[in-house]
Amino acid sequence: MIIRDYVIKEVLRTFLGVFVVLFLIILSTQLLRSLSAVAEGKIALDFLFSLIFLKNVASLSLILPLTLFLSILLALSRLYKDSEMVALSACGIGPGTLLKSITIVLFSFVFLEIGLALVLAPWANHKMQYAEESFKAEADIELITPGQFNSADNGSRVLYTEDMPKPSKLSNVFLHVTNGDTSSVMASQNASIVTDKRQGARYIVFRKGNRYDGTPGSLDYRFIKFENYGVLLEGKTLSTIDFDKESMPSYKLYGSDKLKYIAELQWRISQVLMMILLAMIAVPLSKSAPRQGRYAKMAFAILLYIIYSNLLLVAMNWLRKGVVDPLIGMWWVHIMFLILFLALFIHQTGGIRGLKRRTHNVLHHSEEFDDLLDKG
């Protein structure tokens, strides 16, 4: 019990330090990308901090497996470096006991990872995409400059307004629309921008104006006088947003026969499985000689994580393209790393016989213990 609590405490303390470092790195990266998106006009400035928050929530499901993996590796490596594992082994504490202690920590983080990968990350992606589409829907309004010709839809629409007393009010405005060989011109003293609350569509409503329809170069024009005339602004309506698969709730992906949705669901589940397997692999991987130091296996551990995550990406692309059957899907990657764990663990314990021998307490072999004392 004491040894188990000691190992858990070491892992959690190391986890906190590693998490802070990785989170700050991700935070700075997301900040730069978000500022770039604002500068390019892809997102509103008012949404900047919310965007950074949502991006970091979405990235937590990827940070957590790496953080736990490195935390277990560093915590157990310190025990080897300070020769504490030698003392623990003398008391009958072997890799099996360490694995049980790590399983207790892992059990707590599994539920957190499930919530992040299957619920919070899709929710954050949904919010981000909705904000981006909302900004696109409002982009026509924000890009209208009084006293200038405002072109849209590859020049097929040209809007001019003399003044904008309010963000949604236009004065002395006309709109020229080209549709093939014909063109239309709407003009009025006043116009306003109106939003359909049911569909989210935006219209320019001309008040008491005129419309002219005809073919350029021809004298055959039609003149219409109107009280109110609405023209749909360019852009998507918020009710017809086609959300990406990353933004879809997990329950909507379940049971789908579309490969891209199957691949997305398996990717989310794979993040949980990756965290479990990496945490287990960290136990035999942490074994090192005292002279090797605490960070001796860091480079190999990071390389192992990169290989694991990249193999999952390859498997996901294969599944999307139909190269592999959905039953095989991305599971073959996890089977490979499960075999790797078993190979490392059996090697560390010296095979099946070594595993059985190390589960016995050394006090059961008092004659061997006395011989060690005599030699000392």
PyMOL commands that set and color helices and strands:
alter all, ss='L'
color gray80, all
select helices_A, chain A and resi 2-39+45-81+84-90+95-142+238-240+245-247+250-253+259-285+290-292+298-321+331-348+351-358+362-364+366-375
alter helices_A, ss='H'
color red, helices_A
select strands_A, chain A and resi 149-152+157-166+169-179+182-195+202-214+221-232
alter strands_A, ss='S'
color yellow, strands_A
deselect
rebuild
show_as cartoon
